[in-house]
Amino acid sequence: MRLIVVEDEPIAREGLCALLAAEPRVDVVGAFASADAARHGLRDTLPDAMFVDVEMPGEGGMDLVRSMPAISRPHVVFVTAHENYAAEAFDVQAIDYVLKPIDDQRIAQAVDRVRRVVEMNARDRTNLALMDRKADDYSDDDRRLKRISARVGDKLVVMKLGDVSWIEADGDYMRVHSKGRVLLVRMTMRELELRLDPTVFVRAHRSAVVNVDFVASVDLLPHGEHVATLSDGARVRIGRSYKPPLFAALGDGT
């Protein structure tokens, strides 16, 4: 498993690299002192995950993660001395949030969590490769999914993506909502987003994607918390970090 470290303090950076390198089947392929250096280094290192400090001079770790498209960025573990960023960390789908001072046991736990997600995604990619053989399920132009299916008992249940109002993560599965029905599909949010049309399906928060054509209204609540009401009656919370792209997709230019 390929990992990088983003930490501005040299001693802390070296210590974290040493702890990670001591873990079995881990290759530390890069260590960077700033967000900008990490951004450029990602092109060469192609890591599975990055261990990132939150507070750094200039651009912080949280800003770095938010600047990267969710479907293409490595998995993220934040390593920080500050507890107050935890909610924001998991809003951007961080795998773990490790508080300093760190030790080998806590790092081992974080690495294990990353490894489980990486291995699960590898299995999902195998499933997607099998799905690719069904060329009629994708458009000719961009190979996006047009329909999604799953076995339910002795039936193969099929849903057209155009009829899907929203999709939510449920452990190792995705719950696909369409016309009052729910289909449970074994796939991660990360892998599913690679096959969805990003102009139609937009992330509302770390565990939900909405079809913008089904959004009837948005309740603008205090403290940056918003809730979308869909035309089928479903109500989906909107995470603060996902508000700008979702509102842009809804045509809000403010």
Secondary structure, 3 states (H helix, E strand, C coil): CEEEEECCCHHHHHHHHHHHHCCCCCEEEEEECCHHHHHHHHHHHCCCEEEECCCCCCCCHHHHHHCCCCCCCCEEEEEECCHHHHHHHHHCCCCEEEECCCCHHHHHHHHHHHHHHHHHHHHHHHHHHHHHCCHHHECCCCCCECEEEEEECCEEEEEEHHHEEEEEEECCEEEEEECCEEEEEECCHHHHHCCCCCCCEEEEECCEEEEHHHEEEEEECHHHCEEEEECCCCEEEECHHHHHHHHHHCCCCC
